[in-house]
Amino acid sequence: MYHSQNYANLDTQSDFLNESSYNFTNVKKQAFTIIYIFMLVFISVSILLYVSQVLNINKKSTKLLNLENKLETIQAKNERLEVKLASKTSLAEIENIAKHELNMVEAKTKETLVYNNQFRKKERYMADIPKEKFFLVQIYDKIIKEVVTVQAESLE
């Protein structure tokens, strides 16, 4: 039993294509809604990241200020210790300790000794070869002599 379709009936069946779900303006609204939601999420995430960075910067700034205060305290303590060290190692303080605590007295006669290290030593060569024979031996001995020689200076 085949029912033939009526052409008049075809127009009523094609009305489902005109429903709102297939309407172009409805698809356009859905696309704008999706873009709006995406932009809203993007802006929200951006704001959250910005706030977290500001909080992180504030935290680091506070830590930096605390470290700077600690540094100033340590530097002030270091300066006080340097002054205390200078006062304890001054000649007047050493003399005071020597006289009062160690019961030392000044010598009645003062004798000054001068050490002169300018006397000539016989040159001793590290190699057993006479210096007239080889020029390189002379250079080697001069280098060794400079390395072995020590010079001292006073702190003043």
PyRosetta script that sets phi, psi and omega in degrees:
from pyrosetta import init, pose_from_sequence

init()
pose = pose_from_sequence("MYHSQNYANLDTQSDFLNESSYNFTNVKKQAFTIIYIFMLVFISVSILLYVSQVLNINKKSTKLLNLENKLETIQAKNERLEVKLASKTSLAEIENIAKHELNMVEAKTKETLVYNNQFRKKERYMADIPKEKFFLVQIYDKIIKEVVTVQAESLE")
pose.set_psi(1, 91.4)
pose.set_omega(1, -178.7)
pose.set_phi(2, -89.9)
pose.set_psi(2, 127.2)
pose.set_omega(2, 177.6)
pose.set_phi(3, -102.3)
pose.set_psi(3, 123.4)
pose.set_omega(3, 178.5)
pose.set_phi(4, -79.5)
pose.set_psi(4, 148.3)
pose.set_omega(4, -177.5)
pose.set_phi(5, -87.4)
pose.set_psi(5, 147.1)
pose.set_omega(5, 179.3)
pose.set_phi(6, -98.2)
pose.set_psi(6, 135.1)
pose.set_omega(6, -179.8)
pose.set_phi(7, -65.5)
pose.set_psi(7, -27.5)
pose.set_omega(7, 177.4)
pose.set_phi(8, -69.7)
pose.set_psi(8, -33.5)
pose.set_omega(8, 179.7)
pose.set_phi(9, -72.7)
pose.set_psi(9, -25.1)
pose.set_omega(9, 179.6)
pose.set_phi(10, -62.5)
pose.set_psi(10, -36.7)
pose.set_omega(10, 179.9)
pose.set_phi(11, -65.2)
pose.set_psi(11, -36.4)
pose.set_omega(11, -179.2)
pose.set_phi(12, -74.7)
pose.set_psi(12, -30.7)
pose.set_omega(12, 178.6)
pose.set_phi(13, -75.4)
pose.set_psi(13, -26.2)
pose.set_omega(13, 179.6)
pose.set_phi(14, -82.8)
pose.set_psi(14, 0.5)
pose.set_omega(14, 177.7)
pose.set_phi(15, -68.5)
pose.set_psi(15, -23.5)
pose.set_omega(15, -179.9)
pose.set_phi(16, -64.8)
pose.set_psi(16, -21.8)
pose.set_omega(16, 176.7)
pose.set_phi(17, -71.6)
pose.set_psi(17, -21.5)
pose.set_omega(17, -179.1)
pose.set_phi(18, -91.9)
pose.set_psi(18, 6.2)
pose.set_omega(18, 179.3)
pose.set_phi(19, -66.0)
pose.set_psi(19, 166.3)
pose.set_omega(19, -174.3)
pose.set_phi(20, -70.4)
pose.set_psi(20, -22.9)
pose.set_omega(20, -179.0)
pose.set_phi(21, -70.0)
pose.set_psi(21, -24.9)
pose.set_omega(21, 179.1)
pose.set_phi(22, -106.7)
pose.set_psi(22, 10.4)
pose.set_omega(22, -179.4)
pose.set_phi(23, -75.8)
pose.set_psi(23, 135.4)
pose.set_omega(23, -177.3)
pose.set_phi(24, -63.8)
pose.set_psi(24, -39.4)
pose.set_omega(24, 179.4)
pose.set_phi(25, -66.4)
pose.set_psi(25, -30.3)
pose.set_omega(25, 177.2)
pose.set_phi(26, -70.4)
pose.set_psi(26, -40.0)
pose.set_omega(26, 176.3)
pose.set_phi(27, -64.4)
pose.set_psi(27, -39.2)
pose.set_omega(27, 178.0)
pose.set_phi(28, -63.8)
pose.set_psi(28, -40.4)
pose.set_omega(28, 177.8)
pose.set_phi(29, -65.1)
pose.set_psi(29, -39.9)
pose.set_omega(29, 178.3)
pose.set_phi(30, -65.0)
pose.set_psi(30, -39.9)
pose.set_omega(30, 178.3)
pose.set_phi(31, -64.4)
pose.set_psi(31, -44.2)
pose.set_omega(31, 177.6)
pose.set_phi(32, -64.0)
pose.set_psi(32, -36.8)
pose.set_omega(32, 177.7)
pose.set_phi(33, -64.2)
pose.set_psi(33, -43.9)
pose.set_omega(33, 178.4)
pose.set_phi(34, -63.6)
pose.set_psi(34, -44.8)
pose.set_omega(34, 178.4)
pose.set_phi(35, -63.6)
pose.set_psi(35, -40.5)
pose.set_omega(35, 178.8)
pose.set_phi(36, -62.3)
pose.set_psi(36, -44.9)
pose.set_omega(36, 178.9)
pose.set_phi(37, -64.7)
pose.set_psi(37, -42.3)
pose.set_omega(37, 178.3)
pose.set_phi(38, -61.4)
pose.set_psi(38, -45.2)
pose.set_omega(38, 179.6)
pose.set_phi(39, -65.2)
pose.set_psi(39, -38.8)
pose.set_omega(39, 178.6)
pose.set_phi(40, -63.2)
pose.set_psi(40, -44.0)
pose.set_omega(40, 177.1)
pose.set_phi(41, -64.7)
pose.set_psi(41, -43.8)
pose.set_omega(41, -179.7)
pose.set_phi(42, -61.6)
pose.set_psi(42, -45.1)
pose.set_omega(42, 179.7)
pose.set_phi(43, -66.0)
pose.set_psi(43, -40.0)
pose.set_omega(43, 178.8)
pose.set_phi(44, -63.1)
pose.set_psi(44, -45.0)
pose.set_omega(44, 178.6)
pose.set_phi(45, -64.3)
pose.set_psi(45, -40.3)
pose.set_omega(45, 178.3)
pose.set_phi(46, -62.0)
pose.set_psi(46, -43.0)
pose.set_omega(46, 178.7)
pose.set_phi(47, -64.6)
pose.set_psi(47, -42.7)
pose.set_omega(47, 178.0)
pose.set_phi(48, -62.2)
pose.set_psi(48, -42.7)
pose.set_omega(48, 177.6)
pose.set_phi(49, -64.2)
pose.set_psi(49, -40.4)
pose.set_omega(49, 179.2)
pose.set_phi(50, -63.3)
pose.set_psi(50, -45.7)
pose.set_omega(50, -179.9)
pose.set_phi(51, -63.9)
pose.set_psi(51, -41.4)
pose.set_omega(51, 179.3)
pose.set_phi(52, -64.9)
pose.set_psi(52, -36.9)
pose.set_omega(52, 177.8)
pose.set_phi(53, -67.7)
pose.set_psi(53, -39.6)
pose.set_omega(53, 177.6)
pose.set_phi(54, -63.3)
pose.set_psi(54, -43.1)
pose.set_omega(54, 177.8)
pose.set_phi(55, -63.7)
pose.set_psi(55, -40.1)
pose.set_omega(55, 178.4)
pose.set_phi(56, -64.4)
pose.set_psi(56, -41.5)
pose.set_omega(56, 178.3)
pose.set_phi(57, -64.6)
pose.set_psi(57, -42.4)
pose.set_omega(57, 178.1)
pose.set_phi(58, -62.8)
pose.set_psi(58, -41.1)
pose.set_omega(58, 178.8)
pose.set_phi(59, -63.0)
pose.set_psi(59, -45.4)
pose.set_omega(59, 179.5)
pose.set_phi(60, -66.4)
pose.set_psi(60, -37.0)
pose.set_omega(60, 178.5)
pose.set_phi(61, -64.6)
pose.set_psi(61, -41.4)
pose.set_omega(61, 177.6)
pose.set_phi(62, -63.1)
pose.set_psi(62, -42.5)
pose.set_omega(62, 178.5)
pose.set_phi(63, -63.8)
pose.set_psi(63, -41.2)
pose.set_omega(63, 178.4)
pose.set_phi(64, -62.9)
pose.set_psi(64, -43.3)
pose.set_omega(64, 177.9)
pose.set_phi(65, -62.7)
pose.set_psi(65, -41.5)
pose.set_omega(65, 177.2)
pose.set_phi(66, -62.2)
pose.set_psi(66, -42.3)
pose.set_omega(66, 178.8)
pose.set_phi(67, -66.4)
pose.set_psi(67, -37.5)
pose.set_omega(67, 177.7)
pose.set_phi(68, -65.6)
pose.set_psi(68, -40.2)
pose.set_omega(68, 176.7)
pose.set_phi(69, -63.8)
pose.set_psi(69, -41.1)
pose.set_omega(69, 178.1)
pose.set_phi(70, -63.9)
pose.set_psi(70, -40.2)
pose.set_omega(70, 178.2)
pose.set_phi(71, -63.0)
pose.set_psi(71, -43.5)
pose.set_omega(71, 178.8)
pose.set_phi(72, -61.8)
pose.set_psi(72, -40.5)
pose.set_omega(72, 178.3)
pose.set_phi(73, -63.4)
pose.set_psi(73, -44.5)
pose.set_omega(73, 179.9)
pose.set_phi(74, -66.2)
pose.set_psi(74, -39.8)
pose.set_omega(74, 178.6)
pose.set_phi(75, -65.2)
pose.set_psi(75, -39.9)
pose.set_omega(75, 178.3)
pose.set_phi(76, -64.7)
pose.set_psi(76, -41.9)
pose.set_omega(76, 177.7)
pose.set_phi(77, -63.9)
pose.set_psi(77, -40.0)
pose.set_omega(77, 178.9)
pose.set_phi(78, -62.9)
pose.set_psi(78, -42.3)
pose.set_omega(78, 178.1)
pose.set_phi(79, -63.8)
pose.set_psi(79, -41.5)
pose.set_omega(79, 177.2)
pose.set_phi(80, -62.0)
pose.set_psi(80, -40.8)
pose.set_omega(80, 179.1)
pose.set_phi(81, -67.2)
pose.set_psi(81, -36.2)
pose.set_omega(81, 177.4)
pose.set_phi(82, -65.3)
pose.set_psi(82, -40.6)
pose.set_omega(82, 177.9)
pose.set_phi(83, -65.2)
pose.set_psi(83, -42.3)
pose.set_omega(83, 179.3)
pose.set_phi(84, -63.7)
pose.set_psi(84, -42.1)
pose.set_omega(84, 178.3)
pose.set_phi(85, -63.6)
pose.set_psi(85, -43.3)
pose.set_omega(85, 179.7)
pose.set_phi(86, -63.5)
pose.set_psi(86, -38.3)
pose.set_omega(86, 179.9)
pose.set_phi(87, -70.5)
pose.set_psi(87, -35.1)
pose.set_omega(87, -179.1)
pose.set_phi(88, -74.9)
pose.set_psi(88, -26.7)
pose.set_omega(88, -178.2)
pose.set_phi(89, -101.0)
pose.set_psi(89, 7.4)
pose.set_omega(89, 178.3)
pose.set_phi(90, -71.6)
pose.set_psi(90, 153.8)
pose.set_omega(90, -178.2)
pose.set_phi(91, -63.5)
pose.set_psi(91, -36.0)
pose.set_omega(91, 179.6)
pose.set_phi(92, -64.4)
pose.set_psi(92, -41.5)
pose.set_omega(92, 179.1)
pose.set_phi(93, -68.3)
pose.set_psi(93, -40.2)
pose.set_omega(93, 177.9)
pose.set_phi(94, -63.4)
pose.set_psi(94, -42.6)
pose.set_omega(94, 178.2)
pose.set_phi(95, -63.9)
pose.set_psi(95, -40.8)
pose.set_omega(95, 178.6)
pose.set_phi(96, -61.8)
pose.set_psi(96, -44.9)
pose.set_omega(96, 178.2)
pose.set_phi(97, -64.4)
pose.set_psi(97, -41.8)
pose.set_omega(97, -179.2)
pose.set_phi(98, -63.4)
pose.set_psi(98, -41.2)
pose.set_omega(98, -177.2)
pose.set_phi(99, -75.6)
pose.set_psi(99, -46.0)
pose.set_omega(99, -171.3)
pose.set_phi(100, -89.5)
pose.set_psi(100, -42.7)
pose.set_omega(100, -176.0)
pose.set_phi(101, -89.4)
pose.set_psi(101, -35.9)
pose.set_omega(101, -177.4)
pose.set_phi(102, -99.7)
pose.set_psi(102, -1.8)
pose.set_omega(102, 178.4)
pose.set_phi(103, 55.5)
pose.set_psi(103, 40.4)
pose.set_omega(103, 176.6)
pose.set_phi(104, -88.0)
pose.set_psi(104, 153.5)
pose.set_omega(104, 177.6)
pose.set_phi(105, -125.9)
pose.set_psi(105, 158.2)
pose.set_omega(105, 178.2)
pose.set_phi(106, -75.2)
pose.set_psi(106, 147.3)
pose.set_omega(106, 179.2)
pose.set_phi(107, -72.7)
pose.set_psi(107, 144.8)
pose.set_omega(107, 179.8)
pose.set_phi(108, -74.5)
pose.set_psi(108, -38.1)
pose.set_omega(108, 176.7)
pose.set_phi(109, -118.0)
pose.set_psi(109, 139.2)
pose.set_omega(109, -179.0)
pose.set_phi(110, -110.0)
pose.set_psi(110, 133.6)
pose.set_omega(110, 179.2)
pose.set_phi(111, -121.2)
pose.set_psi(111, 131.0)
pose.set_omega(111, -178.6)
pose.set_phi(112, -110.4)
pose.set_psi(112, 126.7)
pose.set_omega(112, 177.3)
pose.set_phi(113, -108.6)
pose.set_psi(113, 136.3)
pose.set_omega(113, 178.6)
pose.set_phi(114, -115.4)
pose.set_psi(114, 127.4)
pose.set_omega(114, 179.0)
pose.set_phi(115, -96.9)
pose.set_psi(115, 123.8)
pose.set_omega(115, -179.9)
pose.set_phi(116, -115.2)
pose.set_psi(116, 114.0)
pose.set_omega(116, 179.2)
pose.set_phi(117, -104.0)
pose.set_psi(117, 26.8)
pose.set_omega(117, -177.0)
pose.set_phi(118, -94.2)
pose.set_psi(118, 6.3)
pose.set_omega(118, -179.1)
pose.set_phi(119, -71.3)
pose.set_psi(119, 154.1)
pose.set_omega(119, -175.7)
pose.set_phi(120, -85.2)
pose.set_psi(120, 131.4)
pose.set_omega(120, 173.0)
pose.set_phi(121, -103.6)
pose.set_psi(121, 154.0)
pose.set_omega(121, 174.0)
pose.set_phi(122, -71.0)
pose.set_psi(122, 130.3)
pose.set_omega(122, -178.4)
pose.set_phi(123, -67.3)
pose.set_psi(123, 129.1)
pose.set_omega(123, 179.2)
pose.set_phi(124, -113.3)
pose.set_psi(124, 127.4)
pose.set_omega(124, -177.5)
pose.set_phi(125, -97.5)
pose.set_psi(125, 143.0)
pose.set_omega(125, -179.2)
pose.set_phi(126, -72.2)
pose.set_psi(126, -34.1)
pose.set_omega(126, 178.0)
pose.set_phi(127, -88.9)
pose.set_psi(127, 153.0)
pose.set_omega(127, -178.9)
pose.set_phi(128, -87.6)
pose.set_psi(128, 7.6)
pose.set_omega(128, -178.4)
pose.set_phi(129, -91.0)
pose.set_psi(129, 135.5)
pose.set_omega(129, 178.0)
pose.set_phi(130, -60.1)
pose.set_psi(130, 147.2)
pose.set_omega(130, -172.4)
pose.set_phi(131, -73.5)
pose.set_psi(131, -18.2)
pose.set_omega(131, 179.5)
pose.set_phi(132, -72.7)
pose.set_psi(132, -22.5)
pose.set_omega(132, -172.9)
pose.set_phi(133, -79.5)
pose.set_psi(133, -42.1)
pose.set_omega(133, -173.1)
pose.set_phi(134, -127.9)
pose.set_psi(134, 128.1)
pose.set_omega(134, 178.7)
pose.set_phi(135, -69.4)
pose.set_psi(135, -37.5)
pose.set_omega(135, -179.0)
pose.set_phi(136, -65.5)
pose.set_psi(136, -30.9)
pose.set_omega(136, 178.8)
pose.set_phi(137, -67.1)
pose.set_psi(137, -37.4)
pose.set_omega(137, 178.3)
pose.set_phi(138, -63.2)
pose.set_psi(138, -44.8)
pose.set_omega(138, 179.4)
pose.set_phi(139, -63.7)
pose.set_psi(139, -43.4)
pose.set_omega(139, 179.2)
pose.set_phi(140, -60.4)
pose.set_psi(140, -43.8)
pose.set_omega(140, -179.4)
pose.set_phi(141, -66.2)
pose.set_psi(141, -37.5)
pose.set_omega(141, 178.2)
pose.set_phi(142, -66.1)
pose.set_psi(142, -39.7)
pose.set_omega(142, 178.8)
pose.set_phi(143, -65.2)
pose.set_psi(143, -46.1)
pose.set_omega(143, 179.4)
pose.set_phi(144, -62.8)
pose.set_psi(144, -39.7)
pose.set_omega(144, -180.0)
pose.set_phi(145, -63.3)
pose.set_psi(145, -40.3)
pose.set_omega(145, 178.8)
pose.set_phi(146, -68.4)
pose.set_psi(146, -37.2)
pose.set_omega(146, -179.4)
pose.set_phi(147, -69.8)
pose.set_psi(147, -39.0)
pose.set_omega(147, -176.2)
pose.set_phi(148, -76.5)
pose.set_psi(148, -29.7)
pose.set_omega(148, -176.6)
pose.set_phi(149, -72.2)
pose.set_psi(149, 134.2)
pose.set_omega(149, 178.8)
pose.set_phi(150, -117.4)
pose.set_psi(150, 134.0)
pose.set_omega(150, 177.1)
pose.set_phi(151, -113.7)
pose.set_psi(151, 136.9)
pose.set_omega(151, 179.3)
pose.set_phi(152, -118.9)
pose.set_psi(152, 145.2)
pose.set_omega(152, 178.0)
pose.set_phi(153, -129.9)
pose.set_psi(153, 158.7)
pose.set_omega(153, 177.0)
pose.set_phi(154, -82.6)
pose.set_psi(154, 161.8)
pose.set_omega(154, -177.7)
pose.set_phi(155, -76.3)
pose.set_psi(155, -17.8)
pose.set_omega(155, -176.3)
pose.set_phi(156, -82.0)
pose.dump_pdb("model.pdb")
